[in-house]
Amino acid sequence: MNAPFIKVFKHGVSCLDSMPKYFNLLKEEAVKDLDKYPKSITKAIRYIKQDAPIEQLEEIRNLVNYAIWKRKLKSE
């Protein structure tokens, strides 16, 4: 399994930013299901949405992707 890296293009938009329809669907489902996660996840999502500096967003994304990747490796 490869590490989950996000490709960033010259103009600074990642490949994930180019999928607005997909994210609209995710947003609708995520708002409904946010209560089923631990409070720490809810607080982290709120921080990302409201308070996180733009400069930190890519770092936060990489940290979360890395943690998920490590967890998946552990479960294999």
Residue pairs with C-beta under 8 A, 6 or more apart in sequence:
1 69
1 72
1 73
1 76
3 66
3 69
4 65
4 66
4 68
4 69
5 62
5 65
6 14
6 15
6 16
6 58
6 61
6 62
6 65
7 14
7 15
8 14
8 58
9 15
14 58
16 23
30 45
34 41
34 42
34 45
35 42
48 57
48 60
52 60
